[in-house]
Amino acid sequence: MYRSIRPSRSFCAVVVVLKVLLWQADLDAPFTGGLGSFRLYVLVAHHLRRHLAGGGSDRPGEILLSFFYRYGERRAPTTAPPPSREDDPGHWSRTSLGPGSCVAEDGGVADMDAVYKTPLMTNLFGACYERLRAAVNDIARRRCRGGKPLSLVGTLVRVAELKAERTMAARKAKLCRTYRLKMKKSKQDDTSSHRNGD
């Protein structure tokens, strides 16, 4: 699997966004029917290979958008077509992730039978495709008007939740550090008092 992702500069960025997205939707834990890291890596590597072989560029935004298109469930038949290269089936094709489906890439296999939250996941990917397409169009309109640009990732993930999680982790780390320093000082005080015969 590593042969297909090594030349790609977008693999890590796409995986991080997808992991945050799946975590926020509670679809990331394999023991509760979600999509674990290894299966996600295989899906992204498979998609990257097909995307690049079909003439797509190695840009995280484009790869993420086409990933959502490939694996996402469409909500309505009036869904807008992909933004470019519609005539190239390797670039904007679909891959079903239903029961019994299996995706393989460079020796890695993502068997989707154990992922019983697949319908929720494909609905999420479809909704993200729609939201990202709308955001791309909105960004283009804002750019023409000279407005402030939007964050594409910010249209998909709950940024406030990420900030709160980061703040809480920083507080915990600070508390742990403070606790360890107090314990170390306490042990030093105990050691010195034993040496002094107290």
Stockholm file with secondary structure:
# STOCKHOLM 1.0

chainA/1-198         MYRSIRPSRSFCAVVVVLKVLLWQADLDAPFTGGLGSFRLYVLVAHHLRRHLAGGGSDRPGEILLSFFYRYGERRAPTTAPPPSREDDPGHWSRTSLGPGSCVAEDGGVADMDAVYKTPLMTNLFGACYERLRAAVNDIARRRCRGGKPLSLVGTLVRVAELKAERTMAARKAKLCRTYRLKMKKSKQDDTSSHRNGD
#=GR chainA/1-198 SS CHHHHTTCSSHHHHHHHHHHHHHHTTCCCGGGTCCCHHHHHHHHHHHHHHHHHTTCCCCHHHHHHHHHHHHCCCSSTTCCCCSSCTTCTTTSCCCCCCTTCEEEETTEEEEGGGCTTHHHHHHHHHHHHHHHHHHHHHHHHHHHHTCCCCCTGGGTSCHHHHHHHHHHHHHHHHHHHHHHHHHHHHHHHHHHHHHTTC
#=GC SS_cons         CHHHHTTCSSHHHHHHHHHHHHHHTTCCCGGGTCCCHHHHHHHHHHHHHHHHHTTCCCCHHHHHHHHHHHHCCCSSTTCCCCSSCTTCTTTSCCCCCCTTCEEEETTEEEEGGGCTTHHHHHHHHHHHHHHHHHHHHHHHHHHHHTCCCCCTGGGTSCHHHHHHHHHHHHHHHHHHHHHHHHHHHHHHHHHHHHHTTC
//
